[in-house]
Amino acid sequence: MNKLSLHFNKYTIIIYREGIIMGISYNPLFKLLIDKGLKKTDLCEILGLSLGTIAKFSKGEPISGTTIEKLCKYFNCQPGDIIEYVKDEPKARKGKK
């Protein structure tokens, strides 16, 4: 059986399992931004998000529930309209091809 370790980040859970990362994608948010004619950095000014949070979008890293709430309030949408579940993806291993 594979070992699982849970990492909690406010309201987001990312599960790591022996070279596999399961989590979320912000592709729906990116599409929404394009549809609205906005850039990711516009969210800094509009919602007061940090550049670090914006970087997390691009890296597919977890964000806080508070950030999800701000995005949903601004876009008048549900969390599923800005994030999506991503099935098991192999993690890149350093030094190996």
C-alpha positions as CSV (number, residue, x, y, z in Angstrom):
1,M,0.0,0.0,0.0
2,N,1.2,3.5,-0.8
3,K,2.0,5.8,2.1
4,L,-0.1,9.0,2.2
5,S,0.7,12.2,3.9
6,L,-1.8,15.1,4.2
7,H,-0.7,18.7,4.2
8,F,-3.3,21.2,5.4
9,N,-3.3,24.8,4.1
10,K,-6.3,26.6,5.6
11,Y,-9.2,24.9,3.8
12,T,-7.3,23.2,1.0
13,I,-5.9,19.7,1.3
14,I,-3.2,18.4,-1.0
15,I,-2.4,14.7,-0.8
16,Y,1.1,13.5,-1.8
17,R,1.5,9.8,-2.5
18,E,4.9,8.4,-3.6
19,G,5.7,10.7,-6.5
20,I,2.1,11.6,-7.2
21,I,0.5,14.9,-6.4
22,M,-3.3,15.3,-6.3
23,G,-4.8,18.7,-6.1
24,I,-6.4,21.5,-8.0
25,S,-6.0,23.4,-11.2
26,Y,-6.8,27.1,-11.7
27,N,-7.4,26.7,-15.4
28,P,-11.1,27.7,-15.0
29,L,-9.9,30.9,-13.3
30,F,-7.5,31.6,-16.1
31,K,-10.3,31.2,-18.7
32,L,-12.6,33.5,-16.6
33,L,-9.9,36.1,-16.5
34,I,-9.5,36.0,-20.3
35,D,-13.3,36.2,-20.8
36,K,-13.4,39.3,-18.6
37,G,-10.3,40.9,-20.2
38,L,-8.3,40.8,-17.0
39,K,-4.8,39.7,-16.2
40,K,-3.8,37.7,-13.1
41,T,-1.9,40.7,-11.8
42,D,-5.1,42.8,-12.0
43,L,-6.4,40.7,-9.1
44,C,-3.7,42.2,-6.9
45,E,-5.2,45.7,-7.3
46,I,-8.9,44.6,-7.4
47,L,-8.9,42.1,-4.6
48,G,-5.7,43.0,-2.7
49,L,-4.1,39.6,-3.4
50,S,-0.3,39.4,-3.0
51,L,2.0,38.6,-5.8
52,G,2.9,35.4,-3.9
53,T,-0.8,34.3,-4.2
54,I,-0.8,35.1,-7.9
55,A,2.4,33.0,-8.3
56,K,0.6,30.1,-6.6
57,F,-2.0,30.2,-9.4
58,S,0.6,29.7,-12.0
59,K,2.4,26.9,-10.0
60,G,-0.8,25.1,-9.2
61,E,-0.1,25.5,-5.5
62,P,-2.9,25.6,-2.8
63,I,-4.5,28.9,-1.9
64,S,-6.5,29.8,1.2
65,G,-10.2,29.5,1.5
66,T,-10.3,33.3,2.1
67,T,-8.8,33.8,-1.4
68,I,-11.3,31.5,-2.9
69,E,-14.1,33.4,-1.2
70,K,-12.7,36.8,-2.5
71,L,-12.6,35.4,-6.0
72,C,-16.1,34.0,-5.8
73,K,-17.5,37.2,-4.4
74,Y,-15.8,39.3,-7.1
75,F,-16.8,37.1,-10.0
76,N,-20.2,36.2,-8.5
77,C,-19.5,32.5,-9.0
78,Q,-19.0,29.2,-7.2
79,P,-15.6,27.6,-6.3
80,G,-16.1,25.1,-9.1
81,D,-16.1,28.0,-11.5
82,I,-12.6,29.0,-10.6
83,I,-10.8,25.7,-9.6
84,E,-11.1,22.1,-10.7
85,Y,-9.9,18.8,-9.3
86,V,-6.8,17.3,-11.0
87,K,-6.4,13.6,-11.0
88,D,-3.1,11.9,-10.1
89,E,-0.2,13.6,-11.9
90,P,3.4,12.3,-11.8
91,K,5.7,14.8,-10.1
92,A,8.9,15.7,-11.9
93,R,11.9,14.2,-10.3
94,K,15.0,16.2,-10.1
95,G,17.9,14.9,-12.1
96,K,15.9,12.2,-13.8
97,K,14.3,12.2,-17.3
